């Protein structure tokens, strides 16, 4: 099982997980919860397409905490993904 879940922040409203475009907080939380059920130790790697999409990155961090992703499992890739 893959130990990383890569989340691409396409813009401040659009998040992509495993090829699925997610725009709402609820569907983002549900996707992260599902990933945690499959692998409770998954590392969540946030990959912004552009560094200025801080609101999109914050959206992912917020959803990850609602979904129960441990803080120590969060990663952030700098620059273009």
ABEGO torsion letter per residue (X at the ends): XBABBBBBBABAABBBBGGBBBABAAAAAAAAAAAAAABAABBBBBBBABAABAAAAAAAAAAAAAAGBBAAABBBBBEBX
